[in-house]
Amino acid sequence: MTNISELDLQNLRHLIGGFDTTHCKMQEYSKAASDTQIKQFFEKGAKSAMENKQQLMKFLN
């Protein structure tokens, strides 16, 4: 594994936290939506945010 600077770790933490927050919000918006297309839009956004978070987490392994 390559050494990651403290600044890079802070940036990763910030990005991971942002994607986690986005995932949670998108899930809640999806649950609250009554229109099928809007529900799917938010579900897709939640899935994308989770995938991005997981990709970033790989840098910490």
GROMACS elastic network, one bead per residue, 0.5 to 0.9 nm:
[ bonds ]
;  ai    aj funct       b0    kb
    1     4     6  0.88422   500
    1    59     6  0.87995   500
    1    61     6  0.78992   500
    4     7     6  0.81505   500
    4     8     6  0.60810   500
    4     9     6  0.65648   500
    4    59     6  0.87906   500
    4    60     6  0.88231   500
    5     8     6  0.51315   500
    5     9     6  0.62958   500
    5    10     6  0.86910   500
    6     9     6  0.50244   500
    6    10     6  0.62039   500
    6    11     6  0.86119   500
    7    10     6  0.50599   500
    7    11     6  0.61646   500
    7    12     6  0.85703   500
    8    11     6  0.50123   500
    8    12     6  0.60653   500
    8    13     6  0.85313   500
    9    12     6  0.50238   500
    9    13     6  0.61002   500
    9    14     6  0.85446   500
    9    60     6  0.83882   500
   10    13     6  0.50756   500
   10    14     6  0.61647   500
   10    15     6  0.86427   500
   11    14     6  0.50433   500
   11    15     6  0.61477   500
   11    16     6  0.85150   500
   12    15     6  0.50960   500
   12    16     6  0.59344   500
   12    17     6  0.83594   500
   12    56     6  0.69516   500
   12    57     6  0.81628   500
   12    59     6  0.83814   500
   12    60     6  0.86854   500
   13    16     6  0.51673   500
   13    17     6  0.59903   500
   13    18     6  0.84749   500
   14    17     6  0.52041   500
   14    18     6  0.61556   500
   14    19     6  0.87575   500
   15    18     6  0.50178   500
   15    19     6  0.62414   500
   15    20     6  0.85469   500
   15    53     6  0.77808   500
   15    56     6  0.79895   500
   16    19     6  0.52180   500
   16    20     6  0.61155   500
   16    21     6  0.86142   500
   16    52     6  0.80831   500
   16    53     6  0.52545   500
   16    54     6  0.82704   500
   16    56     6  0.66378   500
   16    57     6  0.73408   500
   17    20     6  0.50103   500
   17    21     6  0.61358   500
   17    22     6  0.85375   500
   17    53     6  0.81041   500
   18    21     6  0.51263   500
   18    22     6  0.61045   500
   18    23     6  0.85364   500
   18    49     6  0.87975   500
   18    53     6  0.85531   500
   19    23     6  0.59984   500
   19    24     6  0.86188   500
   19    46     6  0.88900   500
   19    48     6  0.89024   500
   19    49     6  0.51516   500
   19    50     6  0.67023   500
   19    51     6  0.89188   500
   19    52     6  0.69260   500
   19    53     6  0.56303   500
   20    23     6  0.50707   500
   20    24     6  0.63212   500
   20    25     6  0.86867   500
   20    49     6  0.69487   500
   20    50     6  0.67727   500
   20    53     6  0.66814   500
   21    24     6  0.52149   500
   21    25     6  0.61763   500
   21    26     6  0.85366   500
   21    49     6  0.87246   500
   22    25     6  0.51482   500
   22    26     6  0.59712   500
   22    27     6  0.84867   500
   22    45     6  0.82011   500
   22    46     6  0.69116   500
   22    49     6  0.63537   500
   22    50     6  0.85302   500
   23    26     6  0.52499   500
   23    27     6  0.61964   500
   23    28     6  0.87390   500
   23    43     6  0.89656   500
   23    45     6  0.72715   500
   23    47     6  0.70977   500
   23    48     6  0.79650   500
   23    49     6  0.52548   500
   23    50     6  0.59872   500
   23    53     6  0.89946   500
   24    27     6  0.52011   500
   24    28     6  0.63484   500
   24    29     6  0.87150   500
   24    46     6  0.71304   500
   25    28     6  0.51282   500
   25    29     6  0.61226   500
   25    30     6  0.85095   500
   25    42     6  0.88721   500
   25    46     6  0.78053   500
   26    29     6  0.50129   500
   26    30     6  0.60305   500
   26    31     6  0.86158   500
   26    41     6  0.89126   500
   26    42     6  0.51788   500
   26    43     6  0.66499   500
   26    44     6  0.85702   500
   26    45     6  0.63049   500
   26    46     6  0.50256   500
   26    47     6  0.87816   500
   26    49     6  0.87336   500
   27    30     6  0.50377   500
   27    31     6  0.62708   500
   27    32     6  0.87195   500
   27    42     6  0.66719   500
   27    43     6  0.62960   500
   27    45     6  0.84249   500
   27    46     6  0.58346   500
   27    47     6  0.88175   500
   28    31     6  0.50871   500
   28    32     6  0.62691   500
   28    33     6  0.86833   500
   28    42     6  0.86071   500
   29    32     6  0.51117   500
   29    33     6  0.61253   500
   29    38     6  0.89056   500
   29    39     6  0.75781   500
   29    42     6  0.64547   500
   29    43     6  0.85486   500
   30    33     6  0.52032   500
   30    34     6  0.83766   500
   30    38     6  0.73040   500
   30    40     6  0.72142   500
   30    41     6  0.78210   500
   30    42     6  0.50899   500
   30    43     6  0.59112   500
   30    46     6  0.86451   500
   31    34     6  0.80839   500
   31    39     6  0.71972   500
   31    42     6  0.88616   500
   31    43     6  0.88876   500
   32    39     6  0.80362   500
   33    36     6  0.75486   500
   33    37     6  0.89952   500
   33    38     6  0.64019   500
   33    39     6  0.53370   500
   33    42     6  0.86526   500
   34    37     6  0.88788   500
   34    38     6  0.76555   500
   34    39     6  0.69290   500
   35    38     6  0.53870   500
   35    39     6  0.60983   500
   35    40     6  0.86928   500
   36    39     6  0.50194   500
   36    40     6  0.61630   500
   36    41     6  0.85616   500
   37    40     6  0.51111   500
   37    41     6  0.61061   500
   37    42     6  0.87681   500
   38    42     6  0.63427   500
   38    43     6  0.85786   500
   39    42     6  0.53780   500
   39    43     6  0.61748   500
   39    44     6  0.86445   500
   40    44     6  0.60139   500
   40    45     6  0.84957   500
   41    44     6  0.52508   500
   41    45     6  0.62965   500
   41    46     6  0.87480   500
   42    46     6  0.60760   500
   42    47     6  0.85465   500
   43    46     6  0.50691   500
   43    47     6  0.61822   500
   43    48     6  0.85835   500
   44    47     6  0.51260   500
   44    48     6  0.61375   500
   44    49     6  0.86305   500
   45    48     6  0.50819   500
   45    49     6  0.61384   500
   45    50     6  0.86382   500
   46    49     6  0.51769   500
   46    50     6  0.62651   500
   46    51     6  0.86906   500
   47    50     6  0.51739   500
   47    51     6  0.62189   500
   47    52     6  0.86658   500
   48    51     6  0.50858   500
   48    52     6  0.61684   500
   48    53     6  0.85736   500
   49    52     6  0.51244   500
   49    53     6  0.61483   500
   49    54     6  0.86460   500
   50    53     6  0.50186   500
   50    54     6  0.61668   500
   50    55     6  0.86262   500
   51    54     6  0.50927   500
   51    55     6  0.61969   500
   51    56     6  0.87140   500
   52    55     6  0.50851   500
   52    56     6  0.63118   500
   52    57     6  0.86339   500
   53    56     6  0.52169   500
   53    57     6  0.61762   500
   53    58     6  0.89146   500
   54    58     6  0.65836   500
   55    58     6  0.54485   500
   55    59     6  0.75880   500
   56    59     6  0.56595   500
   56    60     6  0.76230   500
   57    60     6  0.54189   500
   57    61     6  0.71823   500
   58    61     6  0.54181   500
